[in-house]
Amino acid sequence: MTEKTSVTVRILGEEHTIRAAAEPAYTKTCARMVDERIQEIRSKAGLLENHRLAILAALSLADELLQARDELGKLERDVTTHADELLSRIEATGD
């Protein structure tokens, strides 16, 4: 079992203690990313309740993650296609 450590982070001006298996620096980076996204949404949307800001930030980050996964999938398919083409060329020169 992975040992969890506690780390204190600040989101929306409030301190939160998080127990995670990740390195504390990584957890702090994640929290900073969430806080920055909340602040970005707050600057565009104006005054909203904190829980609504958190929901919008979560949706925004999830959207970004899904787009990145989609792009990664496309790149993986492109690499496979190019590798197959190169292999075919190499095999053709060996004949």
C-alpha positions in Angstrom: 0.0 0.0 0.0 1.3 3.4 -0.9 2.0 5.7 2.0 0.0 8.9 2.1 1.4 12.2 3.3 -0.5 15.3 4.3 0.1 18.6 2.6 -1.6 21.9 3.2 -2.8 23.8 0.1 -4.6 27.1 -0.4 -7.6 27.3 -2.8 -9.8 30.3 -2.9 -7.9 31.8 0.0 -8.8 28.9 2.2 -6.3 26.3 3.5 -7.1 22.7 2.9 -5.1 19.7 4.2 -4.9 17.0 1.6 -3.8 13.4 2.2 -2.4 11.9 -1.0 0.0 9.3 -2.2 1.6 11.8 -4.6 4.6 13.9 -3.7 3.7 17.0 -1.8 5.1 19.3 -4.5 2.9 17.5 -7.1 -0.2 18.0 -4.9 0.6 21.7 -4.4 1.0 22.1 -8.2 -2.4 20.5 -8.7 -4.0 22.7 -6.1 -2.3 25.8 -7.7 -3.7 24.8 -11.1 -7.2 24.4 -9.6 -6.9 27.8 -7.8 -5.7 29.5 -11.0 -8.6 28.1 -13.0 -11.1 29.2 -10.4 -9.6 32.7 -10.4 -9.7 32.8 -14.2 -13.4 31.9 -14.2 -14.1 34.4 -11.4 -12.5 37.2 -13.4 -14.7 36.3 -16.4 -18.0 35.4 -14.7 -17.9 37.8 -11.8 -19.3 37.1 -8.4 -20.4 33.5 -8.0 -20.6 31.3 -5.0 -17.4 29.4 -4.3 -19.0 26.0 -4.9 -20.2 27.1 -8.3 -16.8 28.4 -9.1 -15.3 25.1 -8.1 -17.8 23.2 -10.2 -17.1 25.4 -13.3 -13.3 24.9 -12.7 -13.7 21.2 -12.5 -15.7 21.1 -15.7 -13.1 23.3 -17.4 -10.2 21.1 -16.3 -12.1 17.9 -17.3 -12.8 19.4 -20.7 -9.1 20.3 -21.1 -8.1 16.7 -20.0 -10.5 15.1 -22.5 -9.3 17.3 -25.3 -5.7 16.4 -24.5 -6.5 12.7 -24.4 -8.2 13.0 -27.8 -5.2 14.8 -29.2 -2.8 12.2 -27.8 -4.9 9.4 -29.4 -4.7 11.2 -32.7 -0.9 11.6 -32.4 -0.5 7.9 -31.4 -2.5 6.9 -34.5 -0.4 9.2 -36.7 2.9 7.7 -35.3 1.6 4.2 -35.8 0.6 5.0 -39.4 4.0 6.6 -40.2 5.9 3.7 -38.5 3.9 1.2 -40.6 4.7 3.1 -43.7 8.4 3.2 -42.9 8.5 -0.5 -42.1 6.8 -1.2 -45.4 9.5 0.9 -47.2 12.3 -0.9 -45.4 10.8 -4.3 -46.1 10.4 -3.3 -49.8 14.0 -2.3 -50.2 15.1 -5.7 -48.7 13.5 -7.6 -51.6 
